[in-house]
Every structure is written in C-alpha cells, then in structure tokens.
C-alpha cells in the first residue's frame, strides 16, 4: 500500500502557499471525500494573497466532493479545482487569480488560470521582465529582436 508523503513546508514557496499546505491537510479529516483517491495537490498564490488549489484524483468526482470543496474553499479563503479524468469541478468562484506585477514603478495586472504554465514566483517574474526591458531599451537593440523561448503565460509576448 502506498503511503502519502506529507510535505509540511516549502521554503521557496510564498508564505501563503505554506499556510495553505498546512491548513489543507487537517481538512482531509474533516471532509474525507476530498482525500479519497487524491494523488496530487498544486498551489498557485499571488502577491495580493489570492490562491487556487488544484486537487487531482484517480477516480471521478461527485456532488459530495463539490459540496465539501465549497466548504473547504470558504475555510481556506481560496479557490479549489478538482480534476479527474475528463472532469473539472471548481469551488469558491472562478479558477483564476489576479496577480499584480510591479515593473519599473508601474503596476500590471496579470490573470493566471489554473492549469496554465506561468512563472509561479511573482518576484522572479518581475525581475525577468525588468531584465528583458533592460536588454531592449538601448539604441542598439531597437534594430534587433529579443527571442522569447518561454512557453508559458506570455508575460513577454
């Protein structure tokens, strides 16, 4: 029998991500339907303290799962997405979070969708954008291109 590996802290993750990891685990006892056949949990958090938690399952989700996920989403103040084969259920509102990136003293809104590949660390993302701007702001670069090989949410494209 496989035993789940509980990861209690993730130092490179945001404070909110670590708080959610800690708070989610006891909810599996409160709402066992959330733990049945669960094999993966993913977290997306923003600088403005929004969060989406994706729970992936080996078996189909039920209306009981939806009801428990709604309660858990309220308790966690997060959105919860349940995924099983060919099925996705959402609790707590939409499956998106709005990130605000500050680059060169300007704020940019960035909508992150659950399941989409993006730079998960907003502080690193801000630095990546500043780096790209620094490399394209001089006279020499006005006649050349910067090739983006980042195949994610498209902060540069």
C-alpha positions, 0 to 999 in steps of 0.5 A: 500500500502506498503511503502519502508523503506529507510535505509540511513546508516549502521554503521557496514557496510564498508564505501563503502557499505554506499556510495553505499546505498546512491548513489543507491537510487537517481538512482531509479529516474533516471532509474525507471525500476530498482525500479519497483517491487524491494523488496530487495537490498544486498551489498557485498564490499571488502577491495580493494573497489570492490562491487556487488549489488544484486537487487531482484524483484517480477516480471521478468526482461527485456532488459530495466532493463539490459540496465539501470543496465549497466548504473547504474553499470558504475555510481556506479563503481560496479557490479549489479545482478538482480534476479527474479524468475528463472532469473539472469541478471548481469551488469558491468562484472562478479558477483564476487569480489576479496577480499584480506585477510591479515593473519599473514603478508601474503596476500590471495586472496579470490573470493566471488560470489554473492549469496554465504554465506561468512563472509561479514566483511573482518576484522572479517574474518581475525581475525577468521582465525588468531584465528583458526591458533592460536588454531592449531599451538601448539604441542598439537593440531597437534594430534587433529582436529579443527571442522569447523561448518561454512557453508559458503565460506570455508575460513577454509576448 
